[in-house]
Amino acid sequence: MRESAAHPAQTTACFLHASSPSAAFQNTQLSISLGEACPAARVRQAWQQVTAHYGVLRSSFFKVPAGDFVYREHDGIEASWQLLDWTKLSIDETPHRWSALLEEDAAQPFDLAKPPLVRFLAIELPQGHCHLLMTYPKVLLDEDAVFRLLCAWLGALEGALPLDAEEPSRPFEESPTIVGWWSERLAEAAEPRMLRVYPRRTLDWPTGARSESHLTMDREMSAALEKLCRQLGVSARDAFLAFCSLVIGRLTDRDNLTLLASCPVTGPRNLGWGLIENVLPALVSIRNERTATEWLKEVAREEEERRYHATISLSRALQSSQPSRTLREFPLAFVWLPTALNDRIHRALPRWIRFDVKEVERSIFPFTVKVRSGQQFELRIEFDPDFYPSSEATNLLERVVRVTESVIKDPAGKVGSLTILTKAEGEIPEPNDAARVDKKANPTLEEKIATVITRHLCRSRLRDQTMLRYLLPNSTHAQSCWRLISALRIPLRLAESRYV
C-alpha cells in the first residue's frame, strides 16, 4: 500500500464531490463499444490486468482530522463487475433499457474512502458483441488519464504487454506565498449577477436537472483562430476564456467577471497522471479601451500567473480570502477540454477505428461553458433549466462565435466596439439590487414595502419570518408583511431571489 498527501487538484475534486447535490453530479460514466465481437470474459480479463498495473484504479481518498485529504493506493483490489445478458432483447427495447440503466447507475454514489473507486457493467449483446459501462467519481481521473487507460486496455485485449509505467509520487507542500496571492486576488472577485436579456431570479445552486446546448465552429474559423493565437502567442484556451467572459460580462453589465475555470497545475505533482487539472477562480477584466490583441495578451498573462499559483486547493483558496468566500458565490464555470477521446484513440490506435466511447457527466455548477479543442472547436453550455432557457443558451454560444469571428477579422479593433447586445437588448434597464429587471414605473405602496423587505432578505441571506421580526419588532407586522409577500406574484419572485 502506498500513501501520500493528495495533490491540490485532487483536494479540489474531493471538495466539489462533497459539495455536489447528488451522486449524478459526482460521477462520470463512460459508454464503451469495441465495434466488433468480443466475449465479456476477455473484456474483464484485460481490465483486471490494467487494474493490477495502475494503482490509480485501486486508490481511495480519506480525510484526516486536520481537514486535508490523503491519497492511498491499495494492493489486491479488483474493480467491481456486473454482467447483464441482453442477447434476447428486442431492438426497440434496448434503448429504453439502456437509458434506465444509465440513470440507475448514475444515482449510485461512491465512498471516496472505500476502494475500488471504479465499477464496470458488461452487457452481452447478440452476435458475440459486448458493451461496457465504466463509472468512476470525477476525483479519480481526468480525460488524459482515461485516454491512457483505454489505450492500455485495448493493448491488453491484444496481449500487448508490458504497459507503460506510472510516474512516482512526489510530496507536496503548500506555499504561504501562494495562499497570500489568492487572499489578495479573491478580495477583488466580483459577485455574480443576473443576465439582463432575460429577467429571471439570480443564479442559485440547484439540486436537480441539467440542460445543455452546443455549437460546433466550422473548420475554416477554427483554423483561423488557431493561426491568430499562434501569431499573438496566446493559447486558444485563453482566447475562449476571454471571449466567453466578454459575452457574459456584457450580458451582466460587468467589466470584471469571476468564473471558476479549469487550470493545469504546473508545479510538482504527487500523482503522475490521475488528475492534474485544478479548478480555481479566474478573474477576467474587460478592457473596452484596449485593442483585441492587447486584451487577449493581457488575459493570457493573467492566466499564466494563475497557473503559476495553482498549487492550492479551491477550498483553501476560498478560505484564504478576507472575508472568506463560499463556493456558492461562484456559480459560473469555464472548462477547457482536450480533443475528444474517440479522435485521440483512432489516431493513436488505427486498428480500433470502430472503437466508440461516450462520456456522460453533469456539471455541479449552475452555469458551465465547456470548450473542446480539435480540428473544429466544440462549444457547449450546461445549465440549470429553471434558471436559463435553452433558446438563450444557444444565443449565447452564437454571440461567442460572432465575437470570435470579429476578432479574427480585425484583431486591432477595440474591445468596446465588439457588438454583442442587439439595440433592443442594450436598452433594457440594468438589474436592480433584488436581481431582477423592474420596468414598472409606479409600483403600489404594497409592492414598495415588499421590495424593501425582500432586498434586506437578499442581502442578509435569510428569508424567513425570523428575519422579518428582526426588521419589524412587532410580530403582527412581520406576519402581515410575510403574507403580503406571499400574496403578490412579483414581490414573491423578489423574495425568492437571493445571493448565496
C-alpha positions in Angstrom: 0.0 0.0 0.0 1.3 3.5 -0.9 0.1 6.7 0.7 0.8 10.4 0.1 -0.8 13.8 0.6 -3.5 14.5 -2.0 -2.5 16.9 -4.8 -4.3 20.3 -4.7 -6.3 19.3 -7.8 -7.4 16.1 -6.1 -8.3 18.0 -2.9 -10.4 20.4 -5.0 -12.1 17.5 -6.7 -12.8 15.9 -3.2 -14.3 19.3 -2.1 -16.5 19.5 -5.2 -17.5 15.9 -4.7 -18.7 16.6 -1.2 -20.5 19.8 -2.4 -22.4 18.0 -5.2 -26.2 17.7 -4.6 -26.3 14.0 -5.6 -24.2 11.1 -7.0 -25.3 12.0 -10.5 -23.2 15.2 -10.2 -20.2 13.4 -8.6 -19.7 10.6 -11.2 -18.5 10.2 -14.7 -19.9 7.4 -16.9 -18.2 6.0 -20.0 -20.2 4.1 -22.5 -17.7 1.9 -24.4 -18.2 -0.2 -27.6 -15.4 -2.0 -29.3 -17.2 -2.1 -32.6 -16.5 -5.8 -33.1 -17.4 -9.1 -31.4 -15.5 -9.8 -28.1 -16.6 -12.0 -25.2 -17.3 -10.4 -21.9 -14.8 -12.7 -20.1 -12.0 -11.3 -22.3 -13.1 -7.7 -21.7 -13.0 -8.3 -18.0 -9.6 -10.1 -18.0 -8.0 -7.2 -19.9 -9.3 -4.7 -17.3 -8.1 -6.9 -14.5 -4.6 -6.7 -16.0 -4.8 -2.9 -16.3 -6.2 -2.6 -12.7 -3.3 -4.6 -11.4 -0.8 -2.4 -13.2 -2.1 1.1 -12.4 -2.5 2.0 -8.8 -4.9 4.8 -9.6 -7.6 2.1 -10.2 -7.0 0.7 -6.8 -6.9 4.0 -4.9 -9.0 5.8 -2.4 -9.1 9.2 -0.6 -9.7 9.8 3.0 -9.8 13.0 5.1 -7.5 13.4 8.1 -8.6 15.3 11.3 -6.7 18.4 10.1 -9.0 18.6 7.1 -6.5 17.5 4.4 -7.0 14.6 2.1 -4.7 11.6 1.7 -4.4 9.6 -1.4 -3.9 5.9 -0.9 -3.1 3.0 -3.3 -4.2 -0.4 -2.2 -2.9 -3.9 -3.1 -5.0 -6.8 -4.1 -8.1 -4.7 -5.0 -10.2 -5.7 -8.0 -12.8 -3.4 -9.7 -16.5 -4.1 -9.2 -18.0 -6.1 -12.0 -21.6 -6.9 -13.1 -22.7 -8.9 -16.2 -26.0 -8.5 -17.9 -27.4 -10.7 -20.7 -29.3 -8.6 -23.3 -28.9 -11.1 -26.1 -32.6 -11.6 -26.3 -33.8 -8.0 -26.0 -35.6 -6.6 -29.0 -34.1 -3.7 -30.9 -36.9 -1.4 -29.7 -36.5 -2.4 -26.1 -32.7 -1.9 -25.9 -32.6 1.9 -25.9 -35.2 2.2 -23.2 -33.4 -0.3 -21.0 -30.1 1.4 -21.6 -31.5 4.9 -20.6 -32.9 3.4 -17.4 -29.6 1.6 -16.6 -27.6 4.9 -17.0 -29.9 6.7 -14.7 -29.9 3.9 -12.1 -26.1 3.6 -12.2 -25.5 7.4 -12.0 -27.6 7.5 -8.8 -25.2 5.1 -7.0 -22.6 7.1 -5.0 -19.0 6.2 -4.3 -17.5 6.4 -0.8 -14.1 8.0 -1.6 -12.5 6.2 1.4 -13.5 2.8 0.2 -11.8 1.3 -2.9 -12.3 0.5 -5.6 -13.5 3.8 -7.0 -14.4 2.4 -10.3 -17.1 -0.1 -11.3 -17.8 -1.9 -14.6 -21.0 -3.2 -16.0 -20.6 -5.5 -19.1 -23.6 -6.2 -21.3 -23.7 -9.2 -23.6 -25.3 -8.4 -26.9 -26.3 -10.5 -29.9 -23.6 -11.9 -32.3 -21.0 -12.0 -29.6 -20.7 -8.3 -29.0 -20.2 -6.7 -25.6 -21.0 -3.2 -24.4 -19.3 -1.8 -21.4 -20.3 0.9 -18.9 -17.5 2.2 -16.8 -18.3 4.6 -13.8 -16.0 6.4 -11.5 -16.0 9.6 -9.4 -14.6 12.7 -11.1 -12.0 13.0 -8.4 -10.3 9.9 -9.8 -9.4 10.6 -13.4 -9.2 13.4 -16.0 -9.6 12.8 -19.7 -5.9 12.4 -20.3 -5.7 9.7 -17.7 -8.8 8.0 -19.2 -7.2 8.1 -22.6 -4.1 6.3 -21.3 -6.1 3.7 -19.5 -8.3 3.0 -22.6 -5.2 2.6 -24.7 -3.6 0.2 -22.2 -6.9 -1.8 -22.0 -7.1 -2.1 -25.8 -3.5 -3.2 -25.9 -4.2 -5.8 -23.2 -7.0 -7.1 -25.3 -4.4 -7.9 -28.0 -1.8 -9.1 -25.5 0.4 -6.1 -25.9 2.2 -6.1 -22.6 4.0 -4.7 -20.7 2.1 -1.4 -20.2 3.7 2.0 -19.7 4.9 2.8 -16.2 3.4 5.2 -13.7 5.3 8.2 -12.5 6.4 8.0 -8.9 4.5 10.0 -6.3 6.1 13.2 -5.1 5.4 15.2 -1.9 3.5 18.4 -1.9 3.8 21.4 0.4 1.6 24.4 0.3 3.4 27.7 -0.1 2.5 30.7 2.1 3.2 32.9 -0.8 0.5 31.2 -2.9 -2.0 31.5 -0.1 -1.3 35.2 0.2 -1.7 35.7 -3.5 -5.1 34.1 -3.5 -6.2 36.1 -0.5 -5.5 39.3 -2.3 -6.9 38.1 -5.6 -10.2 36.9 -4.2 -10.7 40.2 -2.4 -11.2 41.7 -5.9 -13.6 39.0 -7.1 -16.9 40.3 -8.4 -20.2 38.8 -7.2 -22.4 37.0 -9.7 -25.1 39.0 -11.4 -28.1 38.0 -13.5 -28.2 38.3 -17.3 -30.0 41.4 -18.4 -31.5 40.0 -21.6 -33.8 37.6 -19.8 -35.3 38.7 -16.5 -35.1 35.9 -14.0 -34.1 35.1 -10.5 -30.4 35.4 -9.5 -28.0 32.4 -10.0 -28.7 29.7 -7.5 -27.3 26.3 -6.8 -29.8 23.7 -7.9 -30.5 20.2 -6.7 -31.9 18.7 -9.9 -31.7 18.5 -13.6 -29.3 20.0 -16.2 -30.0 21.0 -19.8 -27.4 21.7 -22.4 -26.9 23.5 -25.7 -23.9 23.1 -28.1 -22.5 24.6 -31.2 -19.5 23.5 -33.4 -17.4 26.0 -35.2 -16.6 25.3 -38.8 -13.1 24.1 -39.8 -12.2 27.4 -41.5 -12.9 29.6 -38.5 -11.3 27.1 -36.1 -8.1 27.1 -38.2 -8.2 30.9 -38.5 -8.4 31.2 -34.7 -5.6 28.8 -34.1 -3.5 30.8 -36.6 -4.3 34.1 -34.8 -3.4 32.6 -31.4 -0.1 31.4 -32.7 0.7 34.9 -34.1 -0.3 36.5 -30.8 1.5 34.0 -28.6 -1.7 33.0 -26.7 -3.4 29.7 -26.3 -6.8 29.0 -27.8 -8.0 28.1 -24.4 -7.1 31.6 -23.0 -8.8 33.2 -26.1 -12.0 31.4 -25.5 -12.0 32.2 -21.8 -11.7 35.9 -22.8 -14.5 35.7 -25.4 -16.9 33.8 -23.1 -16.1 36.3 -20.3 -16.7 39.2 -22.6 -20.1 37.9 -23.7 -21.3 37.1 -20.2 -19.8 40.4 -18.9 -21.9 42.4 -21.4 -25.0 40.4 -20.6 -24.5 41.1 -16.9 -23.2 44.7 -17.2 -19.9 43.7 -15.7 -16.4 44.9 -16.6 -14.9 42.4 -14.2 -16.0 38.8 -14.2 -15.1 35.9 -12.0 -15.5 32.3 -13.2 -14.4 29.0 -11.8 -12.1 27.8 -14.5 -10.1 24.6 -15.1 -6.4 25.2 -14.7 -3.4 22.9 -15.4 -1.1 22.6 -12.5 2.4 23.4 -13.5 4.0 22.8 -10.1 5.2 19.5 -8.6 2.6 16.7 -8.8 2.2 13.9 -6.3 0.2 11.7 -8.7 1.7 11.0 -12.1 -1.4 11.4 -14.2 -4.6 10.6 -12.3 -5.9 14.1 -12.1 -3.8 17.2 -12.9 -6.4 19.9 -13.8 -7.3 22.1 -10.9 -10.4 24.3 -10.7 -9.8 27.8 -9.3 -11.4 31.3 -9.7 -10.3 33.2 -12.8 -10.8 37.0 -12.7 -11.2 38.5 -16.1 -11.2 42.2 -16.7 -12.9 43.5 -19.8 -10.8 46.3 -21.2 -13.0 48.2 -23.6 -10.4 50.8 -24.4 -7.8 48.1 -25.5 -7.5 46.5 -28.9 -8.5 42.9 -29.0 -4.8 41.9 -29.5 -3.7 43.8 -26.4 -6.6 42.5 -24.3 -6.0 38.8 -25.3 -2.4 39.1 -24.4 -3.3 40.6 -21.1 -5.8 37.8 -20.3 -3.1 35.3 -21.3 -0.6 36.9 -18.9 -3.1 36.8 -16.1 -3.9 33.2 -16.8 -0.2 32.3 -16.8 0.1 33.9 -13.3 -3.0 32.0 -12.2 -1.4 28.7 -13.4 1.8 29.5 -11.5 -0.3 29.9 -8.3 -2.5 26.8 -9.0 -0.9 24.5 -6.4 -3.6 25.3 -3.9 -7.0 23.6 -3.4 -10.1 25.5 -4.2 -11.4 25.2 -0.6 -8.1 26.6 0.7 -8.2 29.5 -1.8 -11.7 30.4 -0.7 -10.8 30.2 2.9 -7.8 32.4 2.4 -9.9 35.4 1.3 -10.7 38.1 3.8 -13.5 37.6 4.5 -13.7 34.0 3.4 -15.7 33.2 0.3 -18.0 30.3 -0.3 -18.4 28.0 -3.4 -22.0 29.2 -3.9 -20.7 32.7 -4.6 -19.2 31.4 -7.9 -21.9 29.8 -10.0 -20.3 30.4 -13.4 -17.7 28.0 -14.6 -15.4 27.6 -17.7 -14.0 24.2 -18.6 -11.4 23.6 -21.4 -11.4 20.0 -22.7 -8.8 18.2 -24.8 -9.6 16.6 -28.2 -12.4 14.0 -28.0 -11.4 10.6 -26.7 -12.6 8.9 -29.9 -10.4 11.0 -32.1 -7.3 10.6 -29.9 -7.7 6.8 -29.8 -8.4 6.4 -33.5 -5.2 8.4 -34.3 -3.1 6.5 -31.7 -4.5 3.0 -32.5 -5.8 2.8 -36.1 -6.6 -0.8 -35.5 -9.5 0.2 -33.3 -11.0 2.7 -35.8 -14.5 1.4 -35.0 -14.0 1.8 -31.2 -16.5 4.2 -29.7 -16.6 5.9 -26.2 -19.1 8.4 -25.0 -18.8 10.3 -21.8 -21.8 11.1 -19.6 -21.5 13.6 -16.7 -23.2 16.6 -15.2 -21.6 19.7 -14.1 -22.0 20.7 -10.4 -22.1 24.4 -11.3 -25.4 26.1 -12.3 -23.9 27.5 -15.5 -20.9 25.9 -17.2 -19.3 26.8 -20.5 -17.2 23.9 -22.0 -14.9 24.3 -25.0 -13.4 21.2 -26.6 -10.3 21.5 -28.8 -9.8 19.7 -32.0 -10.0 20.4 -35.8 -13.3 22.1 -35.0 -13.9 23.8 -31.7 -17.0 22.5 -29.9 -18.8 24.9 -27.6 -21.3 23.6 -25.0 -23.3 25.2 -22.2 -24.6 23.1 -19.3 -27.2 25.0 -17.2 -30.0 24.8 -14.7 -33.1 24.8 -16.9 -35.1 26.6 -14.2 -32.7 29.5 -14.5 -31.8 29.7 -18.1 -33.9 28.8 -21.2 -32.4 26.7 -24.0 -33.1 29.4 -26.6 -31.0 31.9 -24.6 -28.2 29.3 -24.2 -28.0 28.8 -28.0 -28.0 32.6 -28.5 -25.1 33.0 -26.0 -23.0 30.5 -27.9 -23.7 32.2 -31.2 -22.6 35.5 -29.6 -19.3 33.9 -28.6 -18.8 32.7 -32.2 -19.6 36.1 -33.6 -17.1 37.8 -31.2 -14.5 35.2 -32.3 -15.2 35.9 -35.9 -15.0 39.7 -35.4 -11.6 39.4 -33.6 -10.2 37.2 -36.3 -11.2 39.7 -39.0 -10.0 42.7 -37.1 -7.6 41.9 -34.1 -6.6 45.6 -34.0 -10.2 46.7 -33.3 -11.2 48.0 -29.9 -12.8 45.6 -27.4 -15.6 48.1 -26.7 -16.5 48.1 -30.4 -17.4 44.4 -30.5 -21.1 44.1 -30.9 -22.8 41.6 -28.5 -26.1 43.1 -27.5 -28.8 44.0 -30.0 -30.1 47.5 -29.9 -33.3 46.4 -28.1 -31.2 44.4 -25.5 -29.0 47.4 -24.9 -32.0 49.5 -23.9 -33.1 47.0 -21.2 -32.7 48.6 -17.8 -29.9 47.2 -15.6 -30.9 44.7 -12.9 -31.7 46.2 -9.5 -30.4 45.1 -6.1 -33.1 42.4 -5.9 -31.6 40.7 -9.0 -34.4 41.3 -11.5 -35.4 43.9 -14.0 -38.2 46.1 -12.7 -39.8 48.1 -15.5 -42.9 49.2 -13.6 -42.6 53.0 -13.3 -45.2 53.5 -10.4 -45.3 50.5 -8.1 -48.0 50.3 -5.5 -47.3 51.0 -1.8 -47.6 47.3 -1.1 -45.0 46.5 -3.8 -42.7 49.1 -2.4 -42.9 47.6 1.1 -42.3 44.1 -0.3 -39.4 45.3 -2.4 -37.7 46.9 0.6 -38.2 43.8 2.8 -37.0 41.3 0.1 -34.0 43.5 -0.6 -33.0 43.1 3.1 -33.7 39.4 2.8 -31.4 39.1 -0.2 -28.5 41.0 1.5 -28.9 39.1 4.8 -29.1 35.7 3.0 -32.1 34.9 5.2 -35.7 34.7 4.1 -37.9 33.6 6.9 -40.2 35.2 9.5 -37.3 35.4 12.0 -35.6 37.9 9.7 -38.8 39.8 9.3 -39.2 40.0 13.1 -35.7 41.5 13.2 -36.6 44.1 10.7 -40.1 44.7 12.3 -40.1 44.1 16.0 -43.8 43.9 16.1 -44.6 40.2 15.2 -48.0 41.1 13.9 -46.5 43.4 11.4 -43.9 40.8 10.4 -46.6 38.2 9.8 -48.7 40.7 7.8 -45.7 41.6 5.6 -44.9 37.9 5.1 -48.5 37.3 3.9 -48.2 40.3 1.7 -45.1 39.0 0.0 -46.7 35.5 -0.4 -49.8 37.0 -1.9 -48.1 39.3 -4.5 -46.7 37.4 -7.5 -43.9 39.9 -8.5 -42.6 40.5 -5.0 -42.7 36.8 -4.4 -40.2 36.4 -7.2 -38.2 39.1 -5.4 -38.4 37.1 -2.2 -37.2 34.0 -3.9 -34.2 35.9 -5.4 -31.2 35.9 -3.2 -27.4 36.0 -3.3 -26.0 32.8 -1.9 
